[in-house]
Amino acid sequence: MEHMNTTTDVLDAAEANRRLELVRPLVAEIMATTQRLKALSSNKTPDRRDDVELAIERAALEDSFRATLAALNSHGAILKDPHSGLIDFYTWRGDDIAFLCWRHGEGPLAWWHGIHEGFTARKPLDHDEVEGPAAP
């Protein structure tokens, strides 16, 4: 079985920001699919025909979710919250592995947190980290 929601990429902030342009539409698609799955789950109907149609739609949405998540992971991002569009990228902070953190609706990637911390522990990146090293 394939592992879902994993990546082996470890990126600096400049590379993660470049990849963010590819990731933004995937995050939006995951959020929309999640919202539709939630709506289907709350739709209880006694009609067996409707149940079959709902099951087919649910299966298609679940397949779409898995495929979009795999695409997101292929760009080095890990999904943290499909409702708010929260994702992380692995990075190094000195000798420690950490996460670069981004949420749907934000601009360029500008936050990081420790690997065992979460969104509420986000810290701002230094300007040099976001922009990459200055040209000589």
C-alpha positions as CSV (number, residue, x, y, z in Angstrom):
1,M,0.0,0.0,0.0
2,E,1.3,3.5,-0.9
3,H,1.9,5.9,2.0
4,M,-0.4,8.8,1.8
5,N,0.6,12.4,2.7
6,T,4.4,11.9,2.9
7,T,7.4,13.4,1.2
8,T,11.1,13.0,1.4
9,D,11.9,16.6,0.1
10,V,13.6,18.9,2.5
11,L,13.5,22.5,1.1
12,D,14.8,25.9,1.9
13,A,12.3,28.7,2.0
14,A,13.2,30.1,-1.4
15,E,12.6,26.7,-3.1
16,A,9.4,26.1,-1.1
17,N,8.1,29.5,-2.3
18,R,8.8,28.5,-5.9
19,R,6.9,25.3,-5.4
20,L,4.1,27.1,-3.7
21,E,2.9,28.4,-7.1
22,L,2.3,24.8,-8.1
23,V,0.8,23.8,-4.8
24,R,-1.8,26.6,-4.4
25,P,-4.3,25.2,-6.8
26,L,-3.9,21.7,-5.4
27,V,-4.7,23.0,-1.9
28,A,-7.8,24.8,-3.2
29,E,-8.9,21.6,-4.9
30,I,-8.4,19.6,-1.7
31,M,-10.4,22.1,0.3
32,A,-13.3,22.0,-2.2
33,T,-13.3,18.2,-2.3
34,T,-13.2,18.0,1.5
35,Q,-16.2,20.4,1.7
36,R,-18.1,18.3,-0.8
37,L,-17.3,15.1,1.1
38,K,-18.5,16.7,4.3
39,A,-21.8,17.8,2.6
40,L,-22.3,14.2,1.3
41,S,-21.8,12.8,4.7
42,S,-24.5,15.0,6.1
43,N,-27.0,14.0,3.3
44,K,-29.0,11.2,4.8
45,T,-31.7,9.9,2.4
46,P,-33.9,6.8,2.7
47,D,-34.1,6.2,-1.1
48,R,-31.7,3.3,-2.0
49,R,-31.2,4.7,-5.5
50,D,-30.0,7.9,-3.9
51,D,-27.7,6.0,-1.6
52,V,-26.1,4.2,-4.5
53,E,-25.6,7.5,-6.4
54,L,-24.2,9.1,-3.2
55,A,-21.8,6.1,-2.8
56,I,-20.6,6.5,-6.3
57,E,-20.1,10.2,-6.0
58,R,-18.3,9.7,-2.6
59,A,-16.0,7.1,-4.1
60,A,-15.1,9.4,-7.0
61,L,-14.4,12.3,-4.6
62,E,-12.3,10.1,-2.4
63,D,-10.3,9.0,-5.5
64,S,-9.9,12.6,-6.5
65,F,-8.8,13.6,-3.0
66,R,-6.1,10.9,-3.0
67,A,-4.8,11.8,-6.4
68,T,-4.6,15.5,-5.5
69,L,-2.9,14.7,-2.2
70,A,-0.3,12.6,-4.1
71,A,0.3,15.6,-6.4
72,L,0.7,17.9,-3.4
73,N,3.2,15.5,-1.8
74,S,5.1,15.2,-5.1
75,H,5.9,19.0,-4.8
76,G,7.2,18.4,-1.3
77,A,4.2,19.6,0.7
78,I,2.4,17.7,3.5
79,L,-1.3,18.4,4.2
80,K,-2.0,19.3,7.8
81,D,-5.6,20.5,7.6
82,P,-7.8,20.0,4.5
83,H,-10.5,22.4,5.8
84,S,-8.3,25.4,6.2
85,G,-5.7,24.5,3.6
86,L,-2.8,24.2,6.0
87,I,0.4,22.6,4.6
88,D,4.0,22.2,5.7
89,F,7.3,21.7,3.9
90,Y,10.2,20.0,5.6
91,T,13.2,22.3,6.1
92,W,16.4,22.5,8.1
93,R,16.8,25.0,11.0
94,G,20.4,24.7,11.8
95,D,20.9,21.1,12.7
96,D,17.2,20.4,13.3
97,I,14.5,19.4,11.0
98,A,11.5,21.7,11.1
99,F,8.5,22.7,9.0
100,L,7.9,25.7,6.8
101,C,4.2,26.5,7.3
102,W,1.7,28.0,4.9
103,R,-2.1,28.3,4.9
104,H,-4.5,28.9,2.0
105,G,-5.1,32.6,1.5
106,E,-1.6,33.7,2.7
107,G,0.9,35.3,0.4
108,P,4.4,34.0,0.1
109,L,5.6,31.4,2.6
110,A,6.7,33.4,5.7
111,W,6.5,31.1,8.7
112,W,8.2,28.1,10.3
113,H,7.7,25.9,13.4
114,G,9.4,23.0,15.1
115,I,8.6,19.5,14.0
116,H,6.7,18.7,17.2
117,E,5.0,22.1,17.3
118,G,2.0,23.2,15.4
119,F,0.4,26.2,13.7
120,T,0.1,28.2,17.0
121,A,3.9,28.0,17.5
122,R,4.7,29.6,14.1
123,K,7.6,31.9,13.9
124,P,8.4,34.4,11.1
125,L,11.1,33.6,8.7
126,D,14.0,36.0,8.2
127,H,13.7,38.1,5.0
128,D,17.0,36.5,3.7
129,E,15.5,33.0,4.1
130,V,12.4,33.9,2.0
131,E,14.3,35.7,-0.7
132,G,17.3,33.4,-0.8
133,P,20.9,34.6,-0.7
134,A,21.7,38.0,-2.1
135,A,23.5,38.1,-5.4
136,P,27.2,39.3,-5.1
